Amino acid sequence: MAENSKYEIIFCVINAGFSDTVMDAAREAGARGGTVIRARGTAGKEAEELFSITIHPDKEVVMILVPQDIKDAVMTAIYRSAGMNAAGQGIAFSMAVDRTVGLQ
């Protein structure tokens, strides 16, 4: 049976090879685990010039479901370890989760 959710999902898009860095930081902030999906970025030269970075096309997307009350702490920890100024050059965003099933 579905119940109203008190969770948020955090998506973190990072250069390939940095998912462990993201998950280590997220766990230290209270997250339990996540799911990693391999991806390929499509940003061009314009984005490299705009952000003054080299964009690597091979990416990983880390999805982490967390209780709402620790979302900010997890996102801050991720940013510190794998943000745009770190080697992972990651971005993160969160979305509200309407409903969940199978969680205790």
N, C-alpha and C positions, 0 to 999 in steps of 0.2 A: 504494500500500500504506500502511495506517495504521501509525503508530508511537506509542509511549507519549509523552505530551505533557509538556513542561517549561514549559508556558505557563499564564498566568492571563488571564482576561478581566476588564477593568475596565468597569463601567457607570457613567456619570455622567449624572445627570438634572439639567438646568439650565434656567433661563429661556431662552426663544427668543432667538436672536441672540448667544449666548455660546459657541457651539461652537468658534469660532476661538480664543477665549481659552483654552479647555480644551486644544485641540490644540497651541497654541503652548507651553503649559506642559508638556504631556506629551512633546512632541518635545525640549524642552530637557533633560528628564530621561532621554531615551534611547529613547522610543517612536518607531516609524516612521510610523504613520498610524492612522486610525480610520474608523469608519462612523458617520454621523449619521442619526438617524431623527427625524422630527417627531412630536410627541406632544401630548397634552392632559392636564393634571393634573386630579384630581378632589377634591383636599383642600377642606374646607369652612372655615367660620369658626372651628370649634374648633381646627383646626391653626394658623390664623393667630394665635389667642390664645395657644396653647401655646408657639409658637416666637417670638412677638412680631415677626412679619414680615407683610408683605403678600404673598399668594400669587398669582402670575400664572398663569392657566390654560394659556397657550401654552408648551410645553416642547420641548426637544430632548434626545434620549438619544444620548450618544456612547459607542460601544463600541470598546474598544482592546485588542487582543490583544498581550500583552507577555511576554517571558521572566520566569520566576518571580523571578530575581535582581534585577530592576529594578522590580518591582511596587510596593514600598513607596515608592521614590523618586518614581515617577510619581504615585501617589496623593497623596503629600505636596505635590508641585508643583501638582496640580489643586486641592487644597484651598486652598492659599495664593492661587491666582488666581481661583477661582470657587466657593469654599465658602459656607456659609450666611451669613457676615458680609460677603461680597463682593456686587457687583451681580448676579452670575449666580445667587446663592442656590442653589448646587448641592449635591447629595448624591452620594456615590460609594460603590460597593461592588465587591468582586471575587469571582470564583468560579474554582475550579480547573477546568481543561480536561482531560478524560480523554484525548482523542485528537485529533490533527490530521492532515490530509492536505494535500499541496500546499505545505508550507512547507519551506524549505531552511535 
